[in-house]
Amino acid sequence: SVIDEKLYEGIEKAIANVERFIKTRTPENGIIAIIGVGNTIGVAP
């Protein structure tokens, strides 16, 4: 549905922002944190 698409887009943007924030501060730990965020939201690969 349209709502699901909008929600998914919002989540993707939020993850991208978190990813960028983490990478600029802790390049090595960024991947681990991103996986943790993905698992929390339930959209991890």
C-alpha positions in Angstrom: 0.0 0.0 0.0 1.0 3.6 -0.3 1.3 4.0 3.5 3.7 1.0 3.7 5.8 2.5 0.9 6.0 5.9 2.7 6.8 4.2 6.0 9.6 2.1 4.3 11.0 5.2 2.6 11.0 7.0 6.0 12.8 4.1 7.6 15.4 3.9 4.8 16.1 7.7 5.2 16.4 7.3 8.9 18.9 4.5 8.6 20.9 6.4 6.0 21.1 9.3 8.4 22.2 7.1 11.3 24.7 5.4 9.0 26.2 8.7 7.9 26.3 9.9 11.5 28.0 6.8 12.8 30.5 6.6 9.9 31.7 10.2 10.4 32.5 9.4 14.0 33.5 5.7 14.3 34.3 4.2 10.9 35.2 0.8 12.3 32.3 0.4 14.7 29.8 1.8 12.2 28.9 -1.4 10.5 28.2 -3.2 13.8 25.9 -0.3 14.9 24.1 -0.2 11.6 23.4 -4.0 11.8 22.1 -3.4 15.3 19.8 -0.7 14.1 18.6 -2.8 11.2 17.8 -5.7 13.5 15.9 -3.5 15.9 13.7 -2.1 13.1 13.5 -5.5 11.4 14.8 -4.6 8.0 18.3 -6.1 8.3 19.3 -8.2 5.3 
